[in-house]
Structure formats: C-alpha cells, structure tokens
C-alpha cells in the first residue's frame, strides 16, 4: 500500500517521476510552483511515483515533502500499486476515500505511460489540477496535450542537468500556452489563464445536426430552429465560432454496433464518437447506454414521447335516431313496452270475462299501436272505466312523457351537432386498441420492454420499429397506425402535414404520453466543452431563453370546435335530417309490402270463395 508521509481526511493523488539526482537542486522551486498553481479550494495532495526510483530519491525529496505535509495532506502511491489499478478497474472513487477534490503532481520516467496513468487517476479521484513533471521533446509534448484535451493538466518540462525548463498547458481554444521557467522565477495562476478563462477564446467548433422540426430545420442550406437558436446564444456568450454539417438523412441519430475495438456508430452518435464533430444538435436523449461512447451537456428541457392515433370520425347523421339513448336505455324501453302491452292485454281479457265494458285493449294490434302512440305523444280516443287500468295508464303515460322528452332532446342535439366518439387518450386504451403501433428508435422499444409499468411492457411488445421517419409519418393518416415520436415534432407534423379540416381533425395526439426523457446537446466523451456549456445552459434556462425559442418554433395543439365558424343560424340540412328520411323510406316500403300482401290475400280469398 501507500507510504504515507502525512494523513488527513482529504487526499490527493500525486504521480512522481525522479529522473536523476539533480532533482534535489530544483525541489524547492518545483514544490513552490505546485503550491502556487494548485487549486486552493482543494488543499490535499496525493503522490504516485515510480517504484524503482523511489528508494534512491526519497532522501532528496523527504525534506520538501515533510515541510509540505504541514500545510497540505499528502498520500504517496506507486504508479504500479494495486490499489490504483483496482480503483481504475472498478471506477470507484471511494476506494481511496477521495470524497473531495484533489490537486495532483506527476513525476514519471516513462512518458508513454502517462496516458494509462491519467486514465487510472481520473477514475480514482476527483482531480482539480494535475501537474506532470517529465522530460519530453517539445513537439511530442504538444501532440500529447492536444490528444488529452484537458485544461486541468499542467505539463512541466525539464532537461537533464538543466532543471525545470518550461510549462505547457492546453487551452480551451485548442492552442498550447507556453511559459518559460527561470531558476529563481515563479509563475502565477493568472499567467496560465486559470483565474481569467471564462469563455472558449474564439475556438472553432464543428456541429453535426439533422433535420428534425421544430428542434432543427434544414432548408435551402439554411439551418435554424430551437437548438440552433440556443447554439447562437452560447456562441455569443462563450466566444466561439462554428459551422454545421448535416449527417445522412438515412442515419439520423444513428445506431451503435459491435463491441470493444470493433465498436462502430453512425449518424450523430458516430460523428461524436469518431470526433468528426465537437457538438451534435438534434434533440438527443440522455441515456446511460450512450454514455459509453459520447457525452452530454446539461439537459435543457424534458422531452415527451407520445403517440399519434387516428382521429375518430363523426357518426353518420342517420344514427341520430339511435344515439339519443344508450344501449341499456333502449333495452329497458323495449322491455317496458312489451310489459305494458302484455299488462293492458291481460286486463282487457279479464274485463271481458267479468262483463266489464273495458275491452278497448282486447285487440293486440290496437294495443300495440296505442302504446307506441303514447310514446309519440299522440291523442287517442279511449274509454276506460276500470280504476286499475286508469292508475296503470297514468303512470305509463308519465313514463312515456319522460322517455319521449329525453329522446326528442337528444335527437335535436345529434341532428344539429356532430356526434364523435371519444378518441384514444390513455396508454390503457392504446394497448387495448387493435390498431398497430410503430416507433422509430429500438432504444425506445427497449425502454418500454424494461419498464416497471406493466402497461408499458405490454405496449413495448406490441410496437414495431422503423428507421424511416418520413414513412412513419405517412402512416398517420391511414387510420390503421399509431405513430410514436417526440411531442414537439408530432405537433409540427400534424400542423403542417395534417391540418385541421372543416370536418374535424385527421389525426389525434394522445393526452397521456408514454414517457419523458431529458434532451441535451451531444458532446464528445469527456469533452472539455462540458464545463462551459453546462454553466451557460443553466444561465439561458434561468433567463427564460429556452422557452422563448421553443415558443418561436414549436406548434401548439389545436382543439377542434365545429361551432367556431358558424356566425349565423343555419337551417337544418338534408344531411342533418337524413335519419328521418331514411326511416320514412323504410316504413313506406314496409307499408307497401303489407298492402301488397293484403291485396294478394284478398284476391286469393275471393277466388277460393267463388269455387
């Protein structure tokens, strides 16, 4: 384990390289330089050294380390020590107890090992500043710094027998800052830009994007939209320039395939993974499966995934004869009619047998027509003397009044106002619906299949995936498909491709969305831009600029109001009264058939009597 000079609860990892005995001559200057340039918020220090050179150099550095330990907690570790390697493999910063940030100084005999050590180091502790003391060729040092692209690395170059020579530091504008070191000179944090850097210093960025309205519009070589507007705000405040390059429309966000060294990606993901782009715009969702290949800025909005379903159509006007009552009311009404007819018929029969004059309802046909006449409110001549019959008929007429009044009111309502069944608005209704479901990204299907919600898992088993958004949106008006997409994008497509008609909406957006995701700007993995972008994105969110630009480009949902366009009273049309004419035609046909039947029956009867 580590040889500890002095322990304090906050620790720092320092990697030491002792090239030759002359280091003792520059020890004071080196440690004064580290103390001057380190982050004062993180006072602790951890030293990792080359195990082979430690014993012979310990005596030369022991005095400086001992004095430094009074003001800074220190931990010493070997670069090949198991605790560092195990920590890097598990990627757990708790293994070293590094619960706070640390400053790091690196001394190594082998510059080619610095990449591995840096990777292990950043996996093990929260490094605020990393100092590397090494002997390197200037060109090799610049290439290595540009490859690492880390502002927290300060490379201190030294020459054999000449001591410390120069400080080199990668800056966010992708340039190398160089500061010469004299034997008795010192360097401040301001000279390296640590205290003054607040922007990207005019850096040029390449931005990958795709056509995904209203987030990004690509039209006639012009790119605009919600995220391009945010990008312009960031460029103005952070002082950088950029150019767009669209990815292939066939790849869009892209997919990841392969494993290990054979890992490949396409679309926006591929542009970031291959470092072809510094930033990616296109409503990228923050998902843990993508964090292994790319990075993200802080999310700037919560994006919802919703389904567009076929809009329900108004029922034909002739159905107005049926829909004033529910199925249960119709059944109850028909049963009541038969009960009344049967009761009146039985009373009439009893009246005849008892020699009472009340025999009005003795004829079954007359009884049936009379009861239907009550429902239609027709006046009928009746002679009823039985008190039981009178009481029964009073209550039946009262019930018939209520039924006929309710039916007339509903009939007028349905003839004047289109009756449309309720659309699909919930996930439960969507799962129970026989319509087919389609979704773009296999990632979304995977999220549904792994959901804790049983309905979402069931929905995930029903959806099919397709990588062609244009084809998916063409299915929206077919009446057979439910199409999933980002809510803002769905609203834009509905408003532009399937606008509201006089007959009603062509598609319907469900009120209950499937799930929500955090949308952010895409960055390269471990990108140094993240710190700057995160700070500025938080500022524009607080200033309300995100919602402002969303309101500029996003389309709002339109609710259909069939009465909004009616500025005057309109008479009933033939379409509104089609139910009455259909009924009239049907009953005329039935009456004609009955009349023909009676004529035929009379002719047959006459001929039979003549014989």
FENMODA-V685693 format. One record per backbone hydrogen bond with DSSP energy under -1.0 kcal/mol. CO is the residue of the C=O (numbers start at 1). NH is the residue of the N-H. If there is no record, write none. Layout:
co=CO nh=NH
co=CO nh=NH
//
This chain:
co=6 nh=74
co=14 nh=48
co=15 nh=107
co=16 nh=50
co=20 nh=23
co=21 nh=24
co=22 nh=25
co=23 nh=26
co=26 nh=30
co=27 nh=31
co=28 nh=32
co=29 nh=33
co=30 nh=34
co=31 nh=35
co=32 nh=36
co=33 nh=37
co=34 nh=38
co=39 nh=42
co=44 nh=103
co=45 nh=12
co=45 nh=75
co=47 nh=77
co=48 nh=16
co=49 nh=79
co=50 nh=53
co=53 nh=57
co=54 nh=58
co=57 nh=61
co=58 nh=62
co=61 nh=65
co=62 nh=66
co=63 nh=67
co=64 nh=68
co=65 nh=69
co=68 nh=72
co=73 nh=45
co=75 nh=47
co=77 nh=49
co=78 nh=81
co=81 nh=85
co=82 nh=86
co=83 nh=87
co=84 nh=88
co=85 nh=89
co=86 nh=90
co=87 nh=91
co=87 nh=92
co=92 nh=95
co=93 nh=98
co=94 nh=97
co=97 nh=99
co=102 nh=128
co=104 nh=131
co=105 nh=15
co=106 nh=133
co=110 nh=113
co=111 nh=114
co=113 nh=117
co=114 nh=118
co=115 nh=119
co=116 nh=120
co=117 nh=121
co=118 nh=122
co=119 nh=123
co=121 nh=125
co=125 nh=127
co=126 nh=102
co=129 nh=104
co=130 nh=154
co=131 nh=106
co=132 nh=156
co=133 nh=108
co=134 nh=158
co=137 nh=141
co=138 nh=142
co=139 nh=143
co=140 nh=144
co=141 nh=145
co=142 nh=146
co=143 nh=147
co=144 nh=148
co=145 nh=149
co=152 nh=130
co=154 nh=132
co=155 nh=168
co=156 nh=134
co=157 nh=165
co=157 nh=166
co=159 nh=162
co=159 nh=163
co=163 nh=159
co=165 nh=181
co=166 nh=157
co=167 nh=179
co=168 nh=155
co=169 nh=177
co=171 nh=174
co=175 nh=171
co=177 nh=169
co=179 nh=167
co=182 nh=185
co=189 nh=194
co=190 nh=193
co=193 nh=197
co=200 nh=203
co=203 nh=241
co=205 nh=243
co=206 nh=278
co=206 nh=279
co=207 nh=245
co=208 nh=281
co=209 nh=247
co=212 nh=215
co=212 nh=216
co=214 nh=226
co=215 nh=227
co=216 nh=212
co=217 nh=224
co=219 nh=222
co=222 nh=219
co=224 nh=217
co=225 nh=229
co=226 nh=230
co=227 nh=231
co=228 nh=232
co=229 nh=233
co=230 nh=234
co=231 nh=235
co=232 nh=236
co=233 nh=237
co=234 nh=238
co=235 nh=240
co=238 nh=200
co=239 nh=202
co=241 nh=205
co=243 nh=207
co=245 nh=209
co=248 nh=251
co=248 nh=252
co=251 nh=254
co=252 nh=268
co=253 nh=269
co=255 nh=266
co=257 nh=264
co=259 nh=262
co=260 nh=263
co=264 nh=257
co=266 nh=270
co=267 nh=271
co=268 nh=272
co=269 nh=273
co=270 nh=274
co=271 nh=276
co=271 nh=277
co=272 nh=275
co=279 nh=208
co=280 nh=522
co=284 nh=520
co=287 nh=290
co=290 nh=293
co=290 nh=294
co=295 nh=523
co=301 nh=519
co=303 nh=517
co=304 nh=487
co=305 nh=514
co=306 nh=485
co=307 nh=510
co=308 nh=483
co=309 nh=508
co=316 nh=319
co=317 nh=320
co=318 nh=321
co=319 nh=322
co=319 nh=323
co=322 nh=325
co=326 nh=330
co=327 nh=331
co=328 nh=332
co=329 nh=333
co=330 nh=334
co=331 nh=335
co=332 nh=336
co=333 nh=337
co=334 nh=338
co=335 nh=339
co=336 nh=340
co=337 nh=341
co=338 nh=342
co=339 nh=343
co=340 nh=344
co=341 nh=345
co=342 nh=346
co=343 nh=347
co=344 nh=348
co=345 nh=349
co=346 nh=350
co=347 nh=351
co=348 nh=352
co=349 nh=353
co=350 nh=354
co=351 nh=356
co=352 nh=355
co=357 nh=359
co=359 nh=362
co=363 nh=367
co=364 nh=368
co=365 nh=369
co=366 nh=370
co=367 nh=371
co=368 nh=372
co=369 nh=373
co=370 nh=374
co=371 nh=375
co=372 nh=376
co=373 nh=378
co=386 nh=390
co=387 nh=391
co=388 nh=392
co=389 nh=393
co=390 nh=394
co=391 nh=395
co=392 nh=396
co=393 nh=397
co=394 nh=398
co=395 nh=399
co=396 nh=400
co=397 nh=401
co=398 nh=402
co=399 nh=403
co=400 nh=404
co=401 nh=405
co=402 nh=406
co=403 nh=407
co=404 nh=408
co=405 nh=409
co=406 nh=410
co=407 nh=411
co=408 nh=412
co=409 nh=413
co=410 nh=414
co=411 nh=415
co=412 nh=416
co=413 nh=417
co=419 nh=315
co=425 nh=512
co=426 nh=430
co=427 nh=431
co=428 nh=432
co=429 nh=433
co=436 nh=482
co=437 nh=464
co=438 nh=484
co=439 nh=466
co=441 nh=445
co=442 nh=446
co=443 nh=447
co=444 nh=448
co=445 nh=449
co=446 nh=450
co=448 nh=451
co=453 nh=457
co=454 nh=458
co=455 nh=459
co=456 nh=460
co=457 nh=461
co=459 nh=463
co=464 nh=439
co=468 nh=472
co=469 nh=473
co=470 nh=474
co=472 nh=475
co=473 nh=476
co=475 nh=478
co=480 nh=436
co=482 nh=438
co=483 nh=308
co=485 nh=306
co=486 nh=490
co=487 nh=491
co=488 nh=492
co=489 nh=493
co=490 nh=494
co=491 nh=495
co=492 nh=496
co=493 nh=497
co=501 nh=504
co=504 nh=501
co=506 nh=311
co=508 nh=309
co=515 nh=305
co=517 nh=303
co=518 nh=286
co=519 nh=300
co=519 nh=301
co=521 nh=297
co=522 nh=280
co=523 nh=295
co=524 nh=527
co=527 nh=530
co=529 nh=533
co=530 nh=534
co=531 nh=535
co=532 nh=536
co=533 nh=537
co=534 nh=538
co=535 nh=539
co=536 nh=540
co=537 nh=541
co=538 nh=542
co=539 nh=543
co=540 nh=545
co=541 nh=544
co=544 nh=548
co=545 nh=549
co=546 nh=550
co=547 nh=551
co=548 nh=552
co=549 nh=553
co=550 nh=554
co=561 nh=564
co=563 nh=566
co=573 nh=577
co=577 nh=581
co=578 nh=582
co=579 nh=583
co=580 nh=584
co=581 nh=585
co=582 nh=586
co=583 nh=587
co=584 nh=588
co=585 nh=589
co=586 nh=590
co=587 nh=591
co=588 nh=592
co=589 nh=593
co=590 nh=594
co=591 nh=595
co=592 nh=596
co=593 nh=597
co=594 nh=598
co=595 nh=599
co=596 nh=600
co=597 nh=601
co=598 nh=602
co=599 nh=603
co=600 nh=604
co=601 nh=605
co=602 nh=606
co=603 nh=607
co=604 nh=608
co=605 nh=609
co=606 nh=610
co=607 nh=611
//
